[in-house]
């Protein structure tokens, strides 16, 4: 990594929720923004690298399963075995076919392709909810962190920032005592997750692009005592914590039948949830639950494309905005790999439900829906990763992307409306370059991905 300080001059940059014109952006030796100067003196610009196009902050992808990139496009046909119901649960069975095949070598190739695509889509850090801990036969690897290290290698090869979340997964449902046979690779305990976390911390020490947290797969997958054991460890170690919750109506119904409470209600009543916690999906909530999440200081990770693709439902953005809740976005199953698509779908899903336009602008107190959505996504990045990734501001990591101002979607659009067109016009205006900690990320190469796909599924 180049530790020299750098300067960039941007003709147009998104800073503090608005466009600024003629901005000097300075990066320190640690890869963080050290100084932001609107309209600098001419002599100050002479030592800066000019950046053509629109400069936007890098966005955190707060939830993803890299191996699921291998099934994109392969689950979009009706499953005759599902009868009348083709839903999340039938999709999950098909997803397991990939989970039971992927080796560490294939995982690295798939993740390398994915991370290159995410960088090309303007993401600069991804939170990996990683639960493939065991080999294909379900036996522990000699080094339990092997699958996670495949993701580390992919991140380093592409320049992607990575928050690894080794995930606790112990049972197949609320009333089960263990896992199904097709979940054998997920088997873990609080102790095994802690060992993976500490091994990863040791092997990534000093890498400012990579950090580690923990994840709990879901309430149905982890017994209360084990959940609290891992949560207490994370609290002592100051780690971010992620959990799938209230994604599906069946999950909510099962939780109520087993515990007498809805999932979020149970979690907040039985676990010490605080600002380190990130509740993934939270698609099915009550106003009281949203207020309680906000009061606890926790954040929600919304994954609009996956929630649409799986038929999960629509997140209550107006309800959460009303209590001032913090949220981020994730691409989860990676059916899309661009943050602009996730934000567009988040707004459009609200319009479908509420039959109104510019819902995000209205509920988030802004004039522009695009600006409200981008600022909301940026605000949750720090919570999701435990890092300083909140946009172009002094002290934050110097992550940014450069959008080609000559993209078809932006041609002829007034400068003040460029972000609106970026999110709500197509063909999409995509980044022409992405920087992580001030370093240019290489273009995706696809090395090994085609071969990995062929070995998984055939020609």
PyMOL commands that set and color helices and strands:
alter all, ss='L'
color gray80, all
select helices_A, chain A and resi 42-45+66-71+80-82+88-99+104-120+146-158+181-186+190-203+224-237+249-259+263-270+287-296+304-309+317-322+339-354+359-363+369-379+381-385+415-424+449-457
alter helices_A, ss='H'
color red, helices_A
select strands_A, chain A and resi 6-15+18-27+33-38+49-57+59-64+123-130+161-168+210-216+241-245+277-281+299-302+326-329+400-403+431-436+439-440
alter strands_A, ss='S'
color yellow, strands_A
deselect
rebuild
show_as cartoon
